[in-house]
Amino acid sequence: MKDKIVLITGANSGIGKAAAFKFASEGYHVIMGCRNIEISSAVQRNIIETTKNTNVDLMKLDVSSFDSIRTFCSAFKAKYPRLDILIHNAAFLNHGIKEYQLSPEHIELSFATNTFGPFLMTRLLTGHLEKSQDPRILNACTTNIKNFFDPKRKIEFDNLRGERKDTRPYSTYKMYGDSKMALLMLTFKMAEEYKYTGIKMNALQINRVKLSKETINKLNSVWKVFAHLQNLTNPLPSGMAETYFHICTSDEFKNITGQLINHKREIVQPAITEKGFTQLKNIFGSNTFPSYATNPHNVEQIWKICTSLTEDYLTTHIG
Ligand SMILES: NC(=O)c1ccc[n+]([C@@H]2O[C@H](COP(=O)([O-])OP(=O)(O)OC[C@H]3O[C@@H](n4cnc5c(N)ncnc54)[C@H](OP(=O)(O)O)[C@@H]3O)[C@@H](O)[C@H]2O)c1
């Protein structure tokens, strides 16, 4: 497998780190796309020493910054002949934050990191993915999208750049869920677009995994206690990393594209009814996703915003 190249964002912590270990131990050429080189190089060294795979590289990448993505993608394309597997794992969710946080391009930070960043990166790396025999992209999604079974729940399309920050209280958890729903909608739309290129794109509905010490340390004190309590029963990231690996490498998923996959590795279906008892089954089960995700009006809105925000970065750098 030495010649297969896998790029994992946010590979210095949690599931991303466990996935980097897994791919390296299976002999893949792993590129860790991380924003903090000092912390991440210790992780890189540890992976190399443990797995004895020296093909584990580290490249600086801030997924919330369009400039950083552009610089990263140019360097990546100059260094590597192609890209076989792209895992959009990095995400922003910082429980307890009350203030709007914006990216360098003045986009709300959850959307910049979890939606627009992955969109731009995928676009800029499309040409390199097309050079692979079996290109696969995996987007890390979440069960949080089930909040959209609430008929009142909507993405705040009018607030993706913090336009309403003076009048609408900030909920990092809501913005996180909205940004991951947007990522799911992009998964469906882009997979359709890529159908004739051979690139497969799926999303994984991650339910719950132990949070890393580093991630817990970023939380405020109330959330810290809550996270420690949850960690008592949550499974280790390595289990989810195995699922990343399976979706991105197995024959079972070779021809699967444009799907949401749950932690049991089953394809999640669109909900047929979102009323009454069936709605309870939708909310508590893991086999259906809200119809909001495939509503053409919603998809069109997120698509338009993605393409217009990234236009300047795409017109001159596509490929
Ligand atoms: N853990 C769960 O229970 C759970 C549940 C549902 C979904 N998920 C999803 O699973 C994925 C991994 O989660 P996790 O629990 O493993 O999280 P984690 O341990 O907090 O790791 C997140 C990673 O993303 C990186 N990151 C954040 N912002 C970045 C940016 N702007 N540029 C580059 N890297 C950035 C972090 O880097 P730094 O170390 O530099 O901050 C870190 O390496 C995420 O997409 C998350 O939404 C997790």
The ligand as a Gaussian input file, in Angstrom:
#p B3LYP/6-31G(d) Opt

LIG

0 1
 N      -15.750000      13.083000      19.180000
 C      -17.040000      12.972000      18.940000
 O      -17.801000      12.498000      19.798000
 C      -17.604000      13.390000      17.616000
 C      -18.988000      13.284000      17.410000
 C      -19.507000      13.677000      16.187000
 C      -18.680000      14.137000      15.195000
 N      -17.329000      14.223000      15.415000
 C      -16.496000      14.742000      14.313000
 O      -15.340000      13.938000      14.187000
 C      -14.229000      14.731000      13.750000
 C      -13.067000      14.540000      14.696000
 O      -13.502000      14.872000      15.996000
 P      -12.607000      14.617000      17.301000
 O      -13.528000      14.357000      18.421000
 O      -11.535000      13.670000      16.993000
 O      -12.054000      16.094000      17.512000
 P      -10.696000      16.670000      18.141000
 O       -9.956000      15.659000      18.941000
 O      -11.098000      17.932000      18.813000
 O       -9.863000      16.981000      16.839000
 C      -10.224000      18.002000      15.998000
 C       -9.034000      18.233000      15.110000
 O       -9.393000      19.264000      14.182000
 C       -8.316000      20.182000      14.181000
 N       -8.756000      21.506000      13.761000
 C       -9.709000      22.300000      14.278000
 N       -9.759000      23.453000      13.604000
 C       -8.798000      23.387000      12.641000
 C       -8.367000      24.256000      11.641000
 N       -8.905000      25.466000      11.493000
 N       -7.372000      23.857000      10.822000
 C       -6.796000      22.641000      10.959000
 N       -7.165000      21.774000      11.906000
 C       -8.147000      22.146000      12.744000
 C       -7.799000      20.207000      15.605000
 O       -6.511000      20.796000      15.605000
 P       -5.922000      21.558000      16.916000
 O       -5.377000      20.478000      17.791000
 O       -4.887000      22.454000      16.336000
 O       -7.070000      22.289000      17.548000
 C       -7.807000      18.717000      15.894000
 O       -6.672000      18.103000      15.351000
 C      -14.742000      16.169000      13.699000
 O      -15.107000      16.496000      12.385000
 C      -15.972000      16.149000      14.593000
 O      -16.905000      17.134000      14.224000
 C      -16.776000      13.875000      16.605000

